[in-house]
Amino acid sequence: MDKLKNKTKNNIRWISNPSDLCPTPTNEHINEYINIIYKNITKGKMPSIKQCPQLIFPIGAPGAGKSTIIEHLIEHHSDIKYSNYVQFDVDKLLDYLPIGENIRNIPDINGNRTNIGYASGWKECMDKLSKTSLIQLVIGRLLKANYNLILNMHYPNIIIDAQLNGYFCILVYVLVSKTVATKRVKERATELGRMFSIKGENIYGWVQSIDFMLNDYKEKAVWYSLWADRFVVVNNNSNKFPEKKDFKIIISNPNTNWKAHIKKIYNLIFKF
């Protein structure tokens, strides 16, 4: 009996406090993270030397399918190979860093992996990192290096910085309905642990985010298209991959009638 008790006691495993897995980053952490991310995303890539570097900036609600759309846009309309672009996705920030593994596979008190994910860990970590200058510093370093870029983030004003750094900028607006976006986000949140909460009826906390971005990006797309060299609109409401003809490409030119340009953009976006 004593042996059985000791065996049970030795098998007890304790989970550490999940919040400790993602401490508030210090300046030293930030510098370390910048180097890790930069090396990770630029590995095997070459800066654009012979021609003007490109920035492709997709916007759309969560679940719009922006990453998939960009791959097909490049396939059909770019003279640069998809593999030659450096991709930086802010929502995948934790995937580039060692702390991401801690969130997906929590260690117990002895440091052993438990195969248990921290459901709210993604949000907690992202909130802490987003309050630092990490993202801006990584992008600034990429722009100075003249890499062809695909940036997945929520601040279209980066197009202005890219223009000032000599980039040819392509703004891509991915149209999607709230119903489709909500369905995709629920599946992704469950699979990747990118949850705001664990309330299933609120699609893990993403409903408010989807509502906000669907409306917010309709306005932002119009005005930031004036800064872009090309503005692309594509409907990704179905599960079929878009064909070449599905991409509506508009040339933005400061010499054109800007009122007519804005009206054209509005008509494309708001009729959906």
C-alpha positions, 0 to 999 in steps of 0.5 A: 500500500505504501508503495502505491501511495508513493507511486501516485505521489510521484506522478503528480504534475503541477501546471505553472501559472500561464501568465508567467509564460509570457512576461512583460517584455523588457528592452532586452527582450525586444531587441532579442525578439527583433533579431529572431523575427528578422532572421526567421522571415528573411531567411533565404530571401534577397533584397530588391536591388535591380528594381523598385521593391514592392509592398503588398498590403492586404486588408479585410476582416478576420477570416477574409482569407487574406494570405490565400488571396495574396498568393493567387494575386501574385501568381496571376499578376506579379512579375516577382515570384511568391517565394521572393517576398518576405512575409510578416504577419502580425497575427503570427507574431508568436509563431516566430518566437520561442514563447509561442511554443510555451502558449501552445504546449504549456510546461508543468512545474518541472518544465515538462510539456503537457500537450495542453494549450493556454486558451487565452494565452495568445491574446495575453501575449499579443496584448503585451507585445503590441504595447511595445515598439517591436512590430514597428522596429521590425517593419522599419528594418525590413523597409530599409533593407529593400525586401519585397514585402507582404505585410499582414497587419491592421495599420494601413498607414504603413503604406505611407512609410513604404512610399517614403522609402521608395516602395511600389505599394499595392493595397488589396481589399479582400471582401467577405461577408460577416457570416463567412468570416465568422465561420472561418474565424471560429475554425481558426481560433479553435485550431490555433488558440487565437482566442479572445475568450472561451465563450463559444456563442461569441465565436471565442470573442471575435464577433466584435472584432469582425463587426468593427473591421468589416465597417472600419476597413470599408472606410480605410480602404478608400482613403489609403488607396490614394497612397497606393500605386495599385488598388486591388479588390477581390471577393473571397466569399466562396471556397473557390480559389480566385481566378485572374479575372476576379481581381479588380485592379485600379491604378492610383495616380496623383494626376487623375481626378481624385474625386472620381477615383474615390467614387469608383472605389466606393462603388466597388466596395459598398455594393458588396 
